[in-house]
């Protein structure tokens, strides 16, 4: 460690000397020919209407801007880059933590894409580079990016549609089986059952990858599908009504958010036509950029050629490391479940992959949630869990070989039991629900827990059912922990299929501002009762219920 501390200042001083002594490293550029294409997709409202865009010849960075390239800008300008970075690695609503473009929890190489910056810093970088080189470097527009990424194709990706997500690992660094292994090992979180899930392949990178490690598209551009999200020049507008058709960026509106494209190693990939957005001050661990320039790609300078040679060496070493990674075992098959009271017995067929050392058992806190490790080093093909709660769980099993685990077996689910109302009834303990989904809690009193929400919060058609066990017959006061940006009609409460009344959910301030509110009184018989919440409106979230005997 002492040796490293002595080496780093020398490397930094050499970089500083190169910037001061001559022109800075210019990105390796690729010429994108002029043409027209149909921009957008009918798969999402934000990508409509599909419209024809005419693109002039321009050039685009072959790779995303790296830490090494960004370093020269910081050292030359002393630009005040962000000093906090949202990583979201070990907690999906984790607040920003200390870290910047140079030193953060996720970067390990000068040749990874620079992250933990923000849109303003990326914009400042391209303006500085343009001034230093005399070439008008800039951020690409949304239409230029989509045109360049598609490279003349009309499928979801430039390599096809890939509905099963089995091919993408050849072309991109995405949420995959290798990343799932490292994520479970390092921070005990999972891509499975989260957002868009994970791809059914192995890309051999758990975090951001050194640029250019995957196959390029037909124009010779690398990492367009996924590695880090890429900032663009456009202001984000909700759809393409009135969008430019000449390839220029859209700069109308309030411009409170900027457009992004592509996916990242920490999220699954999505079709090239899909759009993203981000606030200009937001600094995240998966957000970066690449550079554009009018006209054909310029001749490479000496600094650029030197950078290309160093990058090639880094890519070669990285590939040798990846070649050493063992093959993953095949997934476990025929997983079955038997349940009796508080006991669950799992059984499965032994793996036919050679060299399997054992199995790991995963269970989530509630059905539909992320899997966490329950047991490891299991050498038999069965397992008994004697610690089963009254709500639904999912179980799955993986085979393990050379410290690498297979993909998850098809999950099995317990039957919901009866939940005591002596304490809070968590929203996610529902025995059945529709029109809503489980997500992570942003409630300060329950950070790391779960809530019921959805794309518009809980939907207007949502139905949520609970099986509860009342200690006494009597009238109970309903309370509920909710978050909403507006006053809503709330929900109707039914006890044992009979209406007990309607309950408003009043404005709390926003989706991350939580408040406890009172509802109707409801009569419950001693013992088993069913409670049903029928949503009457959208834009609200539910953390828990509580029933107090009057």
N, C-alpha and C positions, 0 to 999 in steps of 0.2 A: 504493500500500500504506500509506503514511504517513497518507493521508486516511482510510482505513478504520479504522486504529487509533484515530484521534481520534473517529470517529463512534460506534463500538461502545459506549464508556462512556456516551455520552449516551442511547442507546437503552435500555441497561440501567437507568439511573437513572430514566427515565420509567416503565418497567415497575415498578420498585420503588415509585415514588411512587403508582402506581395501586393496587397491592396494599395499601400502608399507608393510603392515603386512603379506601378504601372496600372493599366486598366483592370477593373475587377473581372472576376469570372463571369462570362456571359453564358446563359443556358444553352445546352445543346438543343438546337431547334430542328423541326421537321416542316417542310413546305406542304401546306394543305391546298390542293388545287381548287380553283373556282368551280361553282356549280350551284344547283338548286336542289332542295329536298322538301319533303313534307314533314314539318316540325309538329311534334305533339303526339298524343295518343288518346283514344277514346276510353281508355281504362280508368282515367281519373278526371274529375272535373277541372282540376288545376292545370291539366295539359290540353285543354280544349279552348277554342276550336282548333282542330288540326288545320294548318295553313302552310302555304308555299313560301319559302324564304330563299332569296338569292344571295349567295355568299361569294364575295370577291376572294381572290387568292390572298392567303395570309400564312403565317407560320406560327407554330405552337411548340412549347417545350416538350421535348421527347419524354421528359420525366417531370415529376413534381419537384418543386424547389426543395433542396436538401438543407440540413442543418449547416453543412459546410458553406454553402452559398450564402445563406442568410447571415452567417457569422461576419462576413466581410462588410455587410451593410451596417450591422450594429457597431462594429469596431470603428468604422469610418464616420459614423454619424452620432454615436451614443444615443440612438433612438430609445425613448422610454417604453420599451416593450412591456406587456403585462407581466406581473409578478405572481399572479395566481392563475391556476389552470384547473378546469373541471375535468376530472379523470373518469369518474363513474365506474371504476373497475370493481371495487368491493362493496358498492352500495349504489343502487341505481338512482337514488335521489341525494347522493352525497354532495355536499356543498363543495365549492372550489377549495383546493388545497395549494400549498406553496409549490411553486414550480414555474419555470419559464421556458423559452425556446431552447435553451442550452442545457438546463439541468431540471429534469422532471422524472417521474417514476417510470416512464414508458420508453424513453429514447436510450439507445445503447450504442449508436453509431452515427458518425458525421454524415453518413450517406443515406440515412433514413429521411423521410420528408420532415421538414420543420413543422412543429405543432406548438400548441400552447401560445399561439399568437392570436390576433384577431383580424377582422377584415381591414381595419384601419392600418394595421402594421403591414399587411400584404400590399395594400395600395401604396403606402409610403415606400416600400421596397422597390416596386416597379418604377415609381417616379424617380427615385434615387438612381436606379440602374439606367434609366433613360437619360438622365442628366449626365451621368458619368461617361456613358458610351456614345452619346449623340444619336442613339437609335430610340425611336418612340416605343419602347417596351410598355406593356399594359396588361391588365387582366382581360381575359377573353369574355365575350358576351355569351349569354345563354345559347343563342342560336349557333354561334361559332362552335361552342363546346359540343352541342348535340350533333352537329354536322360532322365534326372531326371524330367524335366517338363512334358514330354509326359507320363512318368510312364507306358510304355507298350502300349499306345494307338496310333492310326494312324490318328485320326481326328484332326481338326484345334486346338482344345483345349482338355484337358484331360477329359472334361465332355461332349464332342460332338462338332459339327460344329457351332451351335448357329449363323446361318446366320442373324437372326433378332435381335440378341443381346438382348435377353430377359432373359437369364439364368445367364449371366456372373456376375451379382451383388451378387449372392450367393457365388461366389468363389473369387471375386477380387474387389478392390477399383479402379474404373475407372471413366471416364467422363460420368456422369449419370444425371438423373433428379434432384436429391437432390443437386449435385454439381452445376448444372445449376442455381437452385434457389439461392444459396449462391453467385455464381459468379455474377449474375445479381444484386443482392442486394448490395454486397460489392464494386464491381468495375465496374459494368455496361458493362461487356463484356460477351461473350457467346461461348458455344461450338457449337451451331447450325450454320451451314454453315461455319465451320472452320475445316480444315484438315479432320480428319476422323469422325467428328460429335460426337454424344453422344449415349450412349446405351439406350435402351428402357426399363429401369428398375431403381430401387432405391437401392443404396448401403449404404445410411445413413452416408456417410462421404464426406465432401466438400473438404478437403485437405488430406494430407498424414494420413493414418490410423495407430493407434496403431497396431503393428504386430499381426498376428494370429487371427484377428477378423472374417475371412471368412473361408469357408470350405476348407480343404486341398486336395491335389491330392492323388492318390492311394499310393504314397510312404510316405505320411504324411507331405509333404512340403506345407507351406502356402505362399500365395501372389506371386505365380510364374507367374500368368497371368499379374497382374498389382498391383502396389502400388507405388513403385518407380522403375525406370530403374536400371538395375544392371550391374556394371562394371565386365568385365571378363579378363582373363589373355592374351587372344589372341591379336595379331596385326590384324587390320581389313584389309582384302584383298577383292577385289570386288566380287569374286565368289569362288567356292570350287575347282577349278582346282588346283591339287597338294596339297590339304589339307590332314593333317594327318588322318589316319584311325584307330589309336590306342587309341583315347581319349585324346591325349596330345594337348596342345595349339599350335596354329600356330604362330610362332615367326619370320617368314621371311619377307622380304620387308623392306621398310623404317620405318615402324611402327609409322607413323605420327598420326595415330588414333588407338584407342583401341575398341574392340568389346563390345557391350552391348546387353542385352536381356531383354525381358519383356516390359511391358508398365508402365504407371504411372497414378496417379489419375488425372493429368491435361491433359492427352491425352486419346483418346479412345484406346481400346485394339486391338491387331491384333494377328493372328495365332502364335502359339508357334515356328513355324519354321522360322518366319521372323526375320531379323537381324537389329541391330542398330550399330552406331559408334559414337565415341566422341574423341575429342582431350584430351591428358593426363593432360593438364593444365586447362581444362574447368571446372568451378564449377557452378553447377546449382541447383535449388531448387527442382528438381524431380529426382535426380540421387544419387543412393546409391549402396550397395553391400551386398552380403552374402559370407560365407566362405566355403571352401572345404578342405578335408583331405584324404590322401590315407588310404585305409583299412576301417574297420568297425568303427562305432561311439564309442568314448572312454567313459568310465564311468564318470558320472557327478561329478565334484568336489563340495565341500561345497559352494564355491562362486557361482557356476552355479546353484545349487539347490536353493540357496537363491534368486538368480535372477529370476528363474522360478516361485518361489512363489510370488514374487513382481509383475511379469508380469501377473500372473493369476489374482491377485487382480485388477490390472489396467484394464485388459480385462473385468472383471466382472462389474466394475463400469461403464466402457464405454458402455457395452451392456445395462445396466439399463437406461443410458441416451438415447440410440437409441430406446429403447422400448417405450419411451415417445413421440417420433415423430409421429405426426398424419398421417393418411392415406392421400395420395394425391388425389385430385379430378380428375375426368375423363376429357379428352381433349374435347374442344369445337368442335362441328360438324357443317357441312353445312355453312361454312363461304363463303359469297358472296361479290362481289364488284361492285359498279356502279360509273362511272367516267364521269364528265362533266366539261370541262375546268380545273380550278385549284381546283375543289372540288372532293373528293372521299367519298362515303358513303359505310360503311361496315355494314353487317347484319349477324346474325348467330342464330342458335337454342339455346335457353337457356339450361344451363347444367342441367342434371337430377341427378347430384350428390347432396346428401342431405347436407344442410348447406353451400352451396356456397354463399359467401358474395358479390361477384361482379366479374368484369373482368378487365384485363389489356390489352392494345393495344400496340403491338410492330411493329416497322417499321425499315427497314434498310436504310442506306444512299443511297444505290443503289442496285438493284436487285442482289441477290446472295451473299450479304455481311451479316455480323453478325447483329442480331436483337438488337435494343436498345429500351428502354421503351419510348413510346410516350404519353400514358395517363393511369391513374389508377383510381380506385374507380368508375368504370363505372357500374351502376346497371341495365341499360337497355340492350337490346340485339342488339343495333345498335350504330354506331359512325360515325361522319362526320369529315373529315380532310380537312381544307380549305387552307392548306399550302403545296401544291403539286408542286414539281419542274417539269421541262420538261423531265427528264430522268426516267427510270423505277425504281419503288419502289416495295418491297414486304411488305405485311402486314400479321400479324397473331394475334390471340387472345388467351388468357389463362383464365381459371377459377381460382378463388382464394378462399381458405378456410383455416382458421387457419394460415394465413400468408404464406401458401404454394401454389404455383401455379402449375397448371396442365401442361402436355406436350403441345407443341404448336399445334394449329389447322393447318390443311393443308393450306399453305400460298396462298394468292391471289396477283396478280401483276397488276400494272397500265400499260397503254399503253404509250410508249415513245412519248414525244412531240418534239418541235423544240428548239434547244439550241442556244442562242445568241453567236456570236463569238466576241462580244465586249471585252471579257476577255478570259482567258484560257478555253479550253474544256478538262475537266478531262478525262483520258483514260477510266475510268469505266462508263462514261456516254453513252457508245455505245448503240445504239438501238438494235443491234444484234451482237453477236460474236461467233466464234468457233475456236478451236485450241489454246485457251488461257483461263486464269482464273483470277478472281479478288483475290488479296492478299493485305497484309498490306504494306504500304510504309516504306522504310528505308532511304528515302531521307531526309536529315537534314532540307530542306526547306519545307517539307511536312510530317514530322513525325506524325504518327497517321492517315494519309490519306490512299488512296488506289492506287494500280497500277495494270496493266495487266501483268501477268507472266505465269508460268507453271512449270512442272517438269524439262524442259530444257529451261526455259524462254518461251517467245512466240515461238510457234512451226513454222516450215517451211510452214505448210499448213494453218496457221491462217488467218481468214477473220474477219475484224472489221469494222462495219458500224456505221456512225453517221448521225443524222438528224440535220442540222444546219440552222440558220436563219441569212443571210447576210444583214447588214444595207444598203449596196450600191452595185451596179454592179461594177466590176473591177477586177484587178489582185491583188492577195493576196500572201504574202510571208509566206511559211510554216516554222514553228519552232516546235521542239519536244524535250521533256525532256526524256532521255533514260539512261539506264545502261547496260553495256555489258563487259565481260572479254576479248573480241576479236573483230577484225574488221569483220563485217557481211555485207551481201548483202542488209540487211534492208528490205524495203517494196516498193511496187508500190502503188501510190496514184491515185484513180479514183474519178473524180468529175462528179456527175450525170451520172455515168456509162461510162464515157470516160476517158481514161488514161491521166494523167497529168505528168507522169514521175516516174522514180525510185529514191529512197532516201536511201542512205547508212546510216547505223548505225555504227559508228566507235568506236573503243575501248575506254572505259572510265576508265578502271582499274579493274573493277569487278562488280558484281551484286549489290553492295551497294555503288558504286561510280557513282554519277549521274552527267550528263552534258547536257546542252542545245545545240542542233545542228540545223543547217539550212538545209532545203530541197528545193524542186522545187517551182516555182511560179505557181499559179493556178488561172484560171478565174472562178469567181462565179457570178451568176446573183443575183439581189436584191431579197431578200425573201428566200424561202425554197430551200435548196440544200442537196443532199446526198453526203457524203464523204465515200469512202471505202478504207481501208488499206489492201492490200494483201501481207502477209508476204512472203519474198523470202528466208528466212534463219531462224535459231533458235538461242537461246542463247542471246536474248535481252529482255529488259523490257521497258515498256512505262508508264510514269507518266501522261503527258498531251500533248496536241497539242495547238498551237496558230497560228492564221491567221491574219496577219497585212496588211492592204491595202497599196499598194505602192503609 
